[in-house]
Amino acid sequence: MKCCEISVYLSFKESNMTFLLESLAACALFTLFVFLMSRDPVKTVFNYPPAIIERCKSLGLVDDSNRPGGPAFYAKKIVALLIFGVLLGLLVKYVNGCTTFWCGALTAYTLWCVVDWFDAFVLDCLWFCHDKHFVIKGTEDMVKDYHDYWFHIKGGLIGMVLAIPAALIAGLIVIL
């Protein structure tokens, strides 16, 4: 290998290691967040498959007044998306060394998708679907609904779409 080829190779290896470490850290933080939020499964029931939500409503555990929605709910989601976009932009600019819009946007999008699919496959399909901690009292017989993997895969696909505006914001932050 020539000197410049070695330099490019080492730079590529270093950037891959940085991305791997970021991915591991992001997945660990997300897992902690999910764990803390899941301590009372009824509080997060609106993230469950629809049949389980309906059963919880019929048991009187929740009602539609608890259902997320409305202008204030969506305004908070938009603000959170903007904040995530800015944070991702700062991360990929100062940690990954991105200097162009597309480098920032694509790196941020890829990082988001790593966490998104970690959530869908590991946290949802493996952990949520099989841990009795997440089973709400009165829904124990709904094993098929708790094992609705497609519900979680669809959530992962939705997450990929939600990543687009955050990634575009991240790209803008990189070039500012």
N, C-alpha and C positions, 0 to 999 in steps of 0.2 A: 504494500500500500504506500502511496505517496503521502507526504506530510499533510497536505491539504485534505486528502481523503480520510486520513486518520482523525483530523480535527472535526470534520463533518460527522464522521461515524460516532465519535465520543460525544459530540453535541446532541446527536439524535438519541443516543443511549441515555444521556442525562435528562433530556426533555421527557422521554418515556418514563423514566424513574420518577420524575417530578409528578407527572400525570398519575402514575400508579399510586404514589403516596397520597396525592390529593383525593383520589377516588376512594382509597381506603379510609381516610379521615372523614370524608363527606358521608360515606356509608355508615361509619361508626356513629357520627353525630346524629344522623337521621334515625338510626336504630335506637339511640338513647331517647330521642324525642318521641318516637313511637311508643317505647316502653313507658315513659312517663305519662303519655296521654292515655295509654290503655289500662291504667290501674283500675279504672272504673269503666268497664266495657259499655255500660248503658249510655255514658256520656258521649261515646263515639259511634253509637249505633247507626247513625245516618251515613257511615262509611261502610256499613255491612250490606250484603246482598238484600234485594227488595223483600223477599219472602220473610226474612228474619226481622226486618223493620216492621212489616205488617203484623207479625206475631207479637212483637213488643208493643205495638199500638193496641192490639186486642187485649193484651195483658194489663194495659194501663200504665206501662212503664214510661212511655213517651207519647206525645201527641204531635199534631202538625204544627203547634205553636213552637215546638222545639226544633222543627226542621229548619236547617239553614236556608237562607234565601232573602230576597228583598234587596232594595238599593243599598242599605248600609252593609250588608254581608258582601255584596259584589264590589262595593267601593273598597272594603278592607282587602279583598282578594287582589284587586288591581294594584293597590298600594304595596302589598306584599310582593307581587310580581315585579314591580318597579324596583323595590329594594333588593330583591334577589338578583335582578339584572345588573344593578350597580355593583353589588358585592362580587358577583361573578366577573364583571368587567375589571374591577380592581385586582381580583385574584389572578386572572389570566394575563393582565398587563404586568403586574409586579412580580408574580411568582413564575409564571410560564414564559414571560418575556415577549408576549405578543405585541406587535407594533402596528399591525394593520387591522382594519375593520373585520375582514374575513377570518384572519387568524383568531381574533378575539371571539367573534360570533361562533365559529365552528368549534373552537376549544370549549367555550362555555356550554354550547349545545351538547357536545359529547359528554362533558362532565355531568350535566343535568340528566342525560339519558342513562348514564351508568347508575346513578342513584335511583332513577325512576325504575329501571329494570331490576335492580337489586331489591327495591321495595316490592315490585310485582311478584318476582319469583321466590326470593328468599324470605322476606318478611311476610308477604301475604300467602303465597301458595304453600310454603313449607311451614312457617311458624303459625300464622293466624289459622290456617285451615286445620291444623293438627294439635293445637295447644288448648287444653280444656280451660285455661285461664280466660280465653276470649268467648267462651260459651256462656251466654246469658241465661240466667235461671228462667225456666219455663220454655226454653228453646232446645233443650238437650236432644230431643228426638229429630231435629232438623239437620242431621249429619250431611245429607245430600246438599243442602243449601250452604252449609259451612264449607263444604268441599267443592264449591262452584269456582273452579279455577278460571274459567272463561271470564267471569265477572272481574277478576283481578287483572287478567291479561288486557281486557278492554280498558281498565283503569290505566294500565301502562301505556297503551296507545294514546289515550287522552292526554296523559302526562307529556308525551312527545310533542303533541300539538301545543300544549301550554308552554313548552320550553322555547318555542320559536320567538315570541316577543321578548322574553328574558334574554335570549341569546343576541337578538338584534340590539337591545339596550347595552349589553355587555360589549358588543362590537363598537358601539358609539363611544362608550367610556374609554375604550382602548385608544381611540384616535383623538380624544380630547386632551 
